[in-house]
Amino acid sequence: MLEFNEERHEYKASGLVVPSVTGILKAEGFIPPYETADGQHTKRGRNLHLTMQYDDERRLDEASLCEEYRAYLARYREFKTLTGVKILACEQVVYSEDLGFAGTLDREVKFRGRYGIWDYKFPSAMRKERWHILQTAAYAIGKGRPDAQLGTLYFYSQNELPKLVLHDDKEAIPDFTALALAHNVKRKYRAQKMSYDYMEEYL
């Protein structure tokens, strides 16, 4: 059974740490240094992330928001109205026992008649990157929905609507599958102490 420590952002199964989606992408060099220094988990980014989450879950206390966050929220609500997207679920933990990874997807949605998985990017992580495709593909694998329409929603500014980028790379799921397998092979052999019980010496 998978356990998730939200404070440490750590996943465990049977007492052992399970690599996260972003952890794999960082370890394999897909997430550049500008992301890992402060990343999208800065205080401002986290607060905006929670603002949109609580709004989608209909438990947001708008009176607690500063003017900037109110503006972002207004643009987000406008985006939802204009596009007709239906939010099905927020912050869902997913796990692939076969591939040995876990993660938390931002949104499950219904958009243009299709089931979708979207990731949200806030001002602390604004550049579009190819690894965003792999990230959403990983969530689709963990959710068991390889048929999902994948997308990333970018919140560029409080003065403009969020921009949705849909991913149609058919190789993204098999690519992340290969990446996760390779990553866990590396973890296995790096952690394993060398033992001469498994070796033969030839003189």
C-alpha positions as CSV (number, residue, x, y, z in Angstrom):
1,M,0.0,0.0,0.0
2,L,1.3,3.4,-0.9
3,E,1.8,6.1,1.8
4,F,2.3,9.8,1.0
5,N,3.9,12.2,3.4
6,E,2.7,15.6,2.2
7,E,5.0,17.6,4.3
8,R,8.1,15.9,3.1
9,H,6.6,15.2,-0.3
10,E,7.7,11.6,0.0
11,Y,6.1,8.4,-1.2
12,K,6.6,5.0,0.5
13,A,5.5,1.5,-0.2
14,S,6.1,-1.3,2.3
15,G,8.4,1.1,4.2
16,L,10.6,1.8,1.2
17,V,10.9,5.2,-0.5
18,V,9.3,5.2,-4.0
19,P,10.8,7.7,-6.5
20,S,8.5,10.5,-7.5
21,V,7.8,11.6,-11.0
22,T,9.6,14.9,-10.6
23,G,12.4,13.2,-8.7
24,I,13.0,10.9,-11.6
25,L,13.0,13.8,-14.1
26,K,15.4,15.7,-11.9
27,A,17.8,12.8,-11.4
28,E,17.9,12.0,-15.1
29,G,18.7,15.6,-16.0
30,F,15.4,16.7,-17.6
31,I,14.6,19.5,-15.1
32,P,17.3,22.2,-15.5
33,P,19.0,24.0,-12.6
34,Y,16.7,27.1,-12.7
35,E,13.8,24.7,-11.8
36,T,15.7,22.9,-9.0
37,A,17.0,25.9,-7.2
38,D,13.7,27.4,-6.2
39,G,11.4,25.5,-8.5
40,Q,7.7,25.7,-8.8
41,H,7.4,25.1,-5.0
42,T,8.3,28.6,-3.9
43,K,5.9,30.2,-1.4
44,R,4.2,32.3,-4.1
45,G,3.8,29.3,-6.4
46,R,2.5,27.1,-3.7
47,N,0.0,29.8,-2.6
48,L,-1.3,30.3,-6.1
49,H,-1.5,26.5,-6.6
50,L,-3.6,26.2,-3.4
51,T,-5.8,29.1,-4.4
52,M,-6.8,27.4,-7.6
53,Q,-7.2,24.0,-5.9
54,Y,-9.4,25.3,-3.2
55,D,-11.5,27.2,-5.7
56,D,-12.0,24.0,-7.7
57,E,-12.9,22.2,-4.5
58,R,-15.3,25.0,-3.6
59,R,-13.7,25.6,-0.2
60,L,-11.8,28.8,-1.0
61,D,-11.9,31.7,1.5
62,E,-11.7,34.6,-0.9
63,A,-11.5,37.2,1.9
64,S,-8.1,35.8,2.7
65,L,-6.6,36.5,-0.7
66,C,-4.4,39.5,-1.6
67,E,-5.2,41.6,-4.7
68,E,-2.6,39.7,-6.9
69,Y,-4.1,36.3,-6.1
70,R,-7.6,37.6,-6.6
71,A,-6.6,38.7,-10.1
72,Y,-5.1,35.3,-10.9
73,L,-8.2,33.6,-9.6
74,A,-10.5,35.9,-11.8
75,R,-8.5,35.0,-14.9
76,Y,-8.7,31.3,-14.0
77,R,-12.4,31.4,-13.5
78,E,-12.8,33.2,-16.8
79,F,-10.7,30.5,-18.5
80,K,-12.9,27.7,-17.1
81,T,-16.1,29.5,-18.2
82,L,-14.8,30.2,-21.8
83,T,-13.4,26.7,-22.4
84,G,-16.2,24.8,-20.6
85,V,-13.7,22.5,-18.9
86,K,-15.1,20.4,-16.1
87,I,-12.9,19.7,-13.1
88,L,-13.3,16.1,-12.0
89,A,-10.7,15.8,-9.3
90,C,-7.7,17.7,-7.8
91,E,-4.4,16.6,-6.4
92,Q,-4.7,12.9,-7.0
93,V,-1.9,10.6,-5.8
94,V,-1.0,8.0,-8.5
95,Y,1.3,5.0,-8.3
96,S,2.8,2.5,-10.7
97,E,3.9,-0.6,-8.8
98,D,5.3,-2.2,-12.0
99,L,7.5,0.8,-12.9
100,G,8.3,1.8,-9.3
101,F,7.2,5.5,-9.2
102,A,4.5,7.7,-7.7
103,G,3.3,11.2,-8.1
104,T,0.5,13.7,-7.6
105,L,-1.4,14.9,-10.6
106,D,-2.9,18.4,-10.5
107,R,-6.2,17.9,-12.2
108,E,-8.4,15.3,-13.8
109,V,-10.7,17.0,-16.2
110,K,-13.3,16.5,-18.9
111,F,-12.5,18.8,-21.8
112,R,-14.1,18.8,-25.3
113,G,-15.7,15.4,-24.5
114,R,-12.5,13.7,-23.4
115,Y,-11.0,12.6,-20.1
116,G,-7.8,14.5,-19.4
117,I,-4.9,14.9,-17.0
118,W,-3.5,18.4,-16.7
119,D,-0.6,19.8,-14.8
120,Y,-0.5,23.5,-13.6
121,K,2.5,25.7,-13.9
122,F,2.7,29.0,-12.0
123,P,5.0,32.0,-12.4
124,S,7.9,30.3,-10.6
125,A,8.1,27.7,-13.4
126,M,7.0,29.6,-16.5
127,R,9.1,28.3,-19.4
128,K,7.6,25.6,-21.5
129,E,9.8,22.6,-21.4
130,R,9.7,19.3,-23.2
131,W,9.8,17.4,-19.9
132,H,6.3,18.8,-19.1
133,I,5.1,16.2,-21.6
134,L,6.8,13.4,-19.8
135,Q,5.5,14.6,-16.5
136,T,1.9,14.4,-17.6
137,A,2.5,11.0,-19.4
138,A,3.8,9.6,-16.1
139,Y,0.6,10.7,-14.3
140,A,-1.4,8.9,-17.0
141,I,0.6,5.7,-16.5
142,G,0.2,5.9,-12.7
143,K,-3.5,6.6,-13.0
144,G,-3.9,3.7,-15.4
145,R,-5.3,5.9,-18.1
146,P,-3.0,5.9,-21.1
147,D,-5.9,7.1,-23.2
148,A,-6.0,10.4,-21.3
149,Q,-5.7,13.7,-23.1
150,L,-2.6,15.3,-21.6
151,G,-2.1,19.0,-21.1
152,T,-0.2,21.7,-19.2
153,L,-1.9,24.9,-18.1
154,Y,0.5,27.9,-17.8
155,F,-0.4,30.9,-15.5
156,Y,1.7,33.6,-17.1
157,S,0.3,36.7,-15.5
158,Q,-2.5,38.0,-13.3
159,N,-3.6,40.1,-16.3
160,E,-4.1,37.4,-18.9
161,L,-5.9,34.1,-19.2
162,P,-4.0,30.9,-18.4
163,K,-2.6,29.3,-21.6
164,L,-3.4,25.6,-22.2
165,V,-1.0,23.5,-24.2
166,L,-2.3,20.0,-25.1
167,H,0.3,17.3,-25.6
168,D,-0.1,14.9,-28.5
169,D,3.3,13.2,-28.4
170,K,2.4,9.5,-28.9
171,E,5.8,8.4,-27.7
172,A,5.6,10.2,-24.3
173,I,4.2,7.2,-22.4
174,P,6.6,4.6,-23.7
175,D,9.4,7.1,-23.3
176,F,8.6,7.7,-19.6
177,T,8.2,4.0,-19.1
178,A,11.7,3.4,-20.4
179,L,13.0,6.3,-18.3
180,A,11.4,5.0,-15.1
181,L,12.8,1.5,-15.7
182,A,16.3,2.8,-16.3
183,H,16.2,5.1,-13.3
184,N,15.3,2.2,-11.0
185,V,17.9,0.0,-12.4
186,K,20.5,2.7,-11.6
187,R,19.1,3.0,-8.1
188,K,19.3,-0.8,-7.6
189,Y,22.9,-1.1,-8.6
190,R,24.1,2.1,-6.9
191,A,22.6,1.0,-3.6
192,Q,23.8,-2.6,-3.8
193,K,27.1,-3.3,-2.0
194,M,29.6,-5.2,-4.0
195,S,29.9,-8.8,-2.9
196,Y,32.4,-11.3,-4.0
197,D,29.7,-13.9,-3.5
198,Y,28.3,-12.9,-6.9
199,M,31.6,-12.8,-8.7
200,E,34.1,-15.2,-10.1
201,E,37.7,-14.2,-10.5
202,Y,39.8,-15.4,-13.4
203,L,43.5,-15.3,-13.1
